[in-house]
């Protein structure tokens, strides 16, 4: 069962999403509160963190979204931003800090629950709000990948083992591995770290190297 925390300074918003999650039977709401500080006060008495934290973009305690996302991701939780969709700059700030996606408060409750499930599985969360934020940010457009690096990333991020990637491209395994290392360094340089394979898939989707429909197709 997915352990979920809701952090939003509007109690009515929290209660609505909590009730929807409770009806699914697949999520356990372990915390609900108005600030990240309150969440960590709760954490002091609980060894298990939330798997997914649904976080309001702007809280009323004066904290920034970067501070909040960083604290939560450093603790090991995946963070989904839940907010109105009229602040793309703040959304980009959240994504740069490590949030895994964005869902609008105007979205149906079922979509919010679906987003939590998607993130809990480790899958990429693609929403209109995310796409809009990325489209307005030049840092997302160009990690300066070479042609070979793009080829390696497309195959590897789509799900192929690195050895198979090397075989398909006719290069040595060590060369393919070096390409992945350089790709990760380049994404770090533009503020978009990709330490895991799921992160690399997310970057490939963001940059248009893959589509959701194409993911897995390379393995067939």
C-alpha positions as CSV (number, residue, x, y, z in Angstrom):
1,X,0.0,0.0,0.0
2,X,1.3,3.5,-0.9
3,X,2.0,5.7,2.0
4,X,0.8,9.3,1.1
5,X,1.2,12.6,2.8
6,X,-0.7,15.8,2.0
7,X,0.8,19.2,2.7
8,X,-1.5,22.1,1.9
9,X,-2.6,25.0,4.1
10,X,-6.2,24.7,2.8
11,X,-7.8,22.1,5.0
12,X,-10.8,21.7,2.7
13,X,-8.5,20.8,-0.2
14,X,-6.7,18.2,1.9
15,X,-9.9,16.6,3.2
16,X,-11.3,16.1,-0.3
17,X,-8.2,14.4,-1.7
18,X,-7.8,12.3,1.5
19,X,-11.4,11.0,1.2
20,X,-10.8,10.1,-2.5
21,X,-7.6,8.2,-1.6
22,X,-9.3,6.3,1.2
23,X,-11.9,5.0,-1.2
24,X,-9.3,3.4,-3.4
25,X,-8.1,1.0,-0.8
26,X,-4.6,1.2,-2.3
27,X,-3.3,4.3,-0.4
28,X,-2.7,5.0,3.2
29,X,-2.8,8.6,4.2
30,X,-0.1,8.8,6.9
31,X,0.0,12.6,7.3
32,X,-2.1,15.6,6.5
33,X,-1.0,19.1,7.5
34,X,-0.3,22.7,6.5
35,X,3.5,22.8,6.5
36,X,6.6,20.8,5.7
37,X,7.8,21.6,9.2
38,X,4.7,19.9,10.6
39,X,5.4,16.9,8.5
40,X,8.9,16.5,9.8
41,X,7.7,17.0,13.3
42,X,5.5,13.9,12.6
43,X,8.4,12.1,11.1
44,X,10.4,12.4,14.3
45,X,8.1,9.8,15.8
46,X,7.7,7.7,12.7
47,X,10.5,5.6,11.1
48,X,8.7,5.2,7.8
49,X,8.4,8.2,5.5
50,X,5.7,8.8,3.1
51,X,6.3,7.2,-0.3
52,X,4.6,10.1,-2.1
53,X,4.1,13.7,-0.8
54,X,1.4,15.8,-2.5
55,X,2.6,19.3,-1.9
56,X,0.9,22.7,-2.4
57,X,3.1,25.0,-4.5
58,X,2.8,27.9,-2.1
59,X,2.3,27.5,1.6
60,X,1.4,30.2,4.1
61,X,4.5,29.9,6.3
62,X,6.9,31.9,4.1
63,X,8.9,28.9,2.9
64,X,9.8,28.5,-0.8
65,X,8.8,25.7,-3.0
66,X,12.5,24.8,-3.6
67,X,13.2,24.6,0.2
68,X,10.1,22.4,0.7
69,X,10.8,20.0,-2.3
70,X,14.4,19.7,-1.4
71,X,13.7,18.8,2.2
72,X,11.1,16.1,1.2
73,X,13.2,14.6,-1.6
74,X,16.3,14.5,0.6
75,X,14.2,12.4,3.0
76,X,13.5,10.0,0.3
77,X,9.9,10.8,-0.7
78,X,8.6,11.5,-4.2
79,X,7.0,14.9,-4.5
80,X,4.0,15.8,-6.6
81,X,3.1,19.5,-6.8
82,X,-0.6,20.1,-6.5
83,X,-1.5,23.7,-7.3
84,X,-3.4,26.1,-9.6
85,X,-1.8,26.1,-13.0
86,X,-1.1,29.8,-13.4
87,X,2.4,30.0,-11.9
88,X,4.7,28.3,-14.5
89,X,7.8,29.9,-13.1
90,X,7.2,28.5,-9.6
91,X,6.3,25.1,-11.1
92,X,9.6,25.1,-13.0
93,X,11.4,26.0,-9.7
94,X,9.7,22.9,-8.1
95,X,10.7,20.6,-10.9
96,X,14.3,21.9,-10.8
97,X,14.3,21.1,-7.1
98,X,13.3,17.5,-7.7
99,X,9.5,17.3,-7.8
100,X,8.5,14.4,-10.1
101,X,5.4,16.1,-11.6
102,X,2.6,18.5,-11.3
103,X,-1.2,18.1,-11.1
104,X,-3.7,21.0,-11.2
105,X,-6.1,21.6,-8.5
106,X,-8.7,22.0,-11.3
107,X,-8.1,18.3,-12.3
108,X,-10.7,15.7,-11.3
109,X,-10.0,14.0,-8.0
110,X,-9.6,10.7,-9.9
111,X,-6.7,12.2,-11.9
112,X,-5.0,13.2,-8.6
113,X,-5.3,9.7,-7.2
114,X,-4.1,8.4,-10.5
115,X,-1.1,10.6,-10.4
116,X,-0.2,9.3,-6.9
117,X,-0.5,5.8,-8.2
118,X,1.7,6.5,-11.2
119,X,4.4,8.1,-9.1
120,X,4.3,5.3,-6.5
121,X,5.0,2.8,-9.3
122,X,8.1,4.8,-10.3
123,X,6.5,5.7,-13.6
124,X,6.8,9.1,-15.3
125,X,4.0,11.6,-14.6
126,X,3.2,13.7,-17.7
127,X,0.6,16.3,-17.4
128,X,-0.4,19.5,-19.2
129,X,0.9,21.5,-16.3
130,X,4.3,19.9,-16.5
131,X,4.4,20.3,-20.3
132,X,3.5,24.0,-20.0
133,X,6.2,24.7,-17.4
134,X,8.8,22.9,-19.4
135,X,7.9,24.7,-22.6
136,X,8.6,28.1,-21.0
137,X,12.0,27.1,-19.7
138,X,15.0,27.1,-22.0
139,X,17.0,25.0,-19.6
140,X,14.7,22.1,-20.4
141,X,15.3,22.5,-24.1
142,X,19.0,21.8,-24.5
143,X,21.3,19.6,-22.5
144,X,23.8,19.7,-25.5
145,X,23.7,16.0,-26.1
146,X,25.7,14.7,-29.1
147,X,24.1,12.5,-31.7
148,X,25.6,9.3,-30.2
149,X,24.5,10.3,-26.7
150,X,21.0,10.9,-28.0
151,X,21.0,7.4,-29.6
152,X,22.2,5.7,-26.4
153,X,19.8,7.6,-24.2
154,X,16.8,6.8,-26.5
155,X,17.5,3.1,-26.3
156,X,18.6,2.9,-22.7
157,X,15.8,5.1,-21.3
158,X,13.2,3.1,-23.3
159,X,14.0,0.1,-21.2
160,X,16.9,-1.8,-22.9
161,X,19.8,-3.1,-20.8
162,X,23.0,-1.2,-21.5
163,X,24.7,-4.3,-23.1
164,X,21.8,-4.6,-25.6
165,X,22.1,-0.9,-26.3
166,X,25.8,-1.3,-27.1
167,X,25.1,-4.3,-29.4
168,X,22.3,-2.5,-31.3
169,X,24.5,0.5,-31.9
170,X,27.6,-1.5,-32.7
171,X,29.7,0.0,-30.0
172,X,31.6,-1.4,-27.0
173,X,29.8,-1.8,-23.7
174,X,32.4,0.5,-22.1
175,X,31.6,3.2,-24.7
176,X,27.9,2.9,-24.0
177,X,28.6,3.2,-20.3
178,X,30.8,6.3,-20.9
179,X,28.0,7.9,-22.9
180,X,25.5,7.4,-20.1
181,X,28.0,9.0,-17.6
182,X,28.5,12.0,-19.9
183,X,24.7,12.3,-20.4
184,X,24.2,12.4,-16.6
185,X,26.9,15.1,-16.2
186,X,25.4,17.2,-19.0
187,X,21.9,17.1,-17.3
188,X,23.5,18.0,-14.0
189,X,25.1,21.0,-15.7
190,X,21.7,22.4,-16.8
191,X,20.1,21.8,-13.4
192,X,18.3,18.6,-14.4
193,X,20.0,15.8,-12.6
194,X,19.2,12.2,-13.7
195,X,20.8,9.8,-11.2
196,X,18.5,6.9,-12.0
197,X,17.2,5.2,-15.1
198,X,13.7,6.5,-14.4
199,X,15.1,10.0,-14.3
200,X,16.8,9.4,-17.6
201,X,13.5,8.3,-19.1
202,X,11.9,11.5,-17.7
203,X,14.6,13.6,-19.4
204,X,14.2,11.8,-22.7
205,X,10.5,12.4,-22.6
206,X,10.9,16.0,-21.7
207,X,13.3,16.6,-24.5
208,X,11.2,14.8,-27.1
209,X,13.7,12.0,-27.7
210,X,10.9,9.5,-26.7
211,X,7.2,9.5,-26.5
212,X,5.1,7.5,-24.0
213,X,3.9,5.4,-26.9
214,X,7.5,4.6,-28.0
215,X,8.7,3.6,-24.5
216,X,9.2,-0.2,-24.6
217,X,8.9,-0.3,-28.4
218,X,12.6,-0.5,-28.8
219,X,12.7,-3.7,-26.9
220,X,10.3,-5.5,-29.2
